[in-house]
């Protein structure tokens, strides 16, 4: 069975099972404006689905996915800004009160950035420019931890990129104003694909702490 046939079979199973069993809920979702609990900035990686990890129902999460779960700086110009537009809509229109930057282990975008900083240039028309958002973090990490083995360095960079994205969120005036007023909270989370562990960034400790299951 090819990919498209598999997806259509999955749809049929959903329609006959999950949808039929929860038809009233789906109709209610369709008849009311969405009211998600949180905005999640996650990676495009097919192995990290926030709704699956957090066992969330439809309508609970407003998810923005891009390569390496990066947040760009606030740049209101004539260029195209998909992630920034989603942030604006989520915060200003939907009044979401929690934003989560969700990094993950084994991130291909972060690995490409690491290799680029080590002299192996990333290829593509769009990827090099996009991952360069975290380049200052990568260069600083390599400067301070040049002796670190590659696996440990990649893990550190994956997590430090999350922290840097939290900082860039605060360059958006409508985010910083709401955070300063106590109306919005920013969170840095990190998910281990193979371990299933979730770690949360503790700003006071400057480190990620595992969530105890």
N, C-alpha and C positions, 0 to 999 in steps of 0.2 A: 504494500500500500504506500503510495507516495504522500508527500506532506499535505497537499490540498485535500486529498480524499480523507486523510486522517482528521483534518480539521473539520470537514463537513460531517464526518461521523461523530466527532465530539459535539458538534452543535446539535445534531439530532438527539444524542443522549441527554444533553442539557435541556433541550426543549421538552423531551418526554419525561425527564426526571425532575431535576432541580427547579426548572421554571414552573412546571405543572404543580409541584408541591408548594411553591411559594408565589403563585400567580397574583394573589391579592397584594403581596408586598411589592412586586414589580410594578403593578398598576399604580400603586400609591406613589412609588418613586417617580413614575412618569408624569403624574398629575401635580406634583409639587416641585418647587425649586430645590435644587440640591443643597444639602446642608452638611458637608463633610466635617468630620471631627478634626482632621489634621491635613496639612499639606506635606507631602513627602517628595523630596528630590532624590531620585534613585538612578542607578545606572541602567543602561539599555540591556545589560547582560541578561541573556535568556534564563540564567540559573537563579536569578534573584528577583522574585516577584513579591513586592511588599504585601499585597493582599493575602498571599499564601503564608508568608512568614508570620504575619500578625493576625491571621485568621479573621480578616475583616470582611464584612458583608458589603454588597453593592451600596454605594452612597456614603460610605464611611470615610473613604480616603480620596483626596484630590492628589493624584500622582503625576509628577513631572519626571520624565526619564530622558536622560541624555548620556553621551559617552563619558564615563568616569564620574557621574553624579556631581559635576562641577557647577558652581554658581558664578556667572559672569559679574563684573562690576556694573554699577548703575551708569548706563550710557544712553540717555534719551536722545537718539539721533534718528536718521532716516533709514538705518540699516535694519535688518530683520533680527528680532530678538525673541525667539520662542520661549526660552526659559524665563526671561524677564517679564514677558507678557503674562505668562501663567502665574508668576508671583504677584503681579499687579492685580490680576483678576481674583486670585485666591484670597488675598489680604483685603483689598479695597471693596470688592463686590460681594464676596462670599463671607467676609468677616471671620476668616479662620484665625484661631487664636494660638495655634501651635504649628511651627515649621520644623520638619525633621530632615536633616541632610543624612542620607543613609549610604555609607560606603560599604564596600565588601572586599573579602579576600579574593585573590586571584584576578584582580581587575586588569583587563587587557589594555585599557587606556592609560592607566598608571604605569604599567610595564613599558609601554611604548615611550612614555615620558622619561622614565628612568633610563632606558636604553639611549634615548636621544641625548640626554645630558652626559651619558658616558661615551658619546662619540658615534653612535649608530643612529643616523638621522631617520626620523619617522617619515613614512611615505604617505602620499595622498594630497588631494587638493584642499581638504577641510580639516582633517584630523590634526595635523601639526599645529595649526593656529589655535584650534580649540584646546588641546591639551596643554598648550603653553600658558594657559591661565594658572596652572600650578607649577610652572617652571621655577619661580623664585623659591618655592618651598623645596623643590628637588635639589636645586643648586646649594641651598643652605644646608640641607641634610647631608649631601655628599661631602661638603666642606667640613662639617663637624664630625661625620662618621665615615670617613673614607675607608676605614679598616673593616667595616661591617660586611658580613656575608650577604650575597644577593637576596636570598629569601627573607632575611630579617630586614634588610634595607627596603625591600618592596612593601613589606607589612607596615613599616614605619611610615613610608611615603603615602600609602593608602589611607592611613589614619590622619596624618598631618594635612593631607589634601582636604579632608572633611573639615578640620578646624579652620583652614584657610577659607573655605567656602562659607563657614559661619561668619567670618570677619567680613567677607564681601557682601553677605546679606545686609550687613549694617551700613553699607554705602547707599542703600535704597532709603531715601528719606521717609517714605511711608512705613517702612519696616522699623527703622531706628526710633522714630517717634512713638510708635505703638509699644515697642519693647521698653523704652524709657518710661512710658506711662503705665507699665504693668499690664498692658492689654494684649501682649503677644509674647510668646516664649519661643526661643530657638534651641534646637537640640541637635547634637552630633551623635549618630549611632553607627555602629559597625557590625556587619554580619559575616560570620564564617560559614561559607557554603558547605564545606566538608564536615565541620564540627557542629553546625546548627546553633552556635553560640552567638548571642547578641551582646555587644558591649556598648556602654553609654559614656560619652565624654563628660568628665568632671572638671569644670573650669578651674575650681579651686586647687585641685591636685595636678591639673595639667596632664591628665592621663585618662585612658579609657578603662572603665570597670565592667567586668562581666556581670550580666544579670543572672542571679541565682535562680535556677529552675526548681 
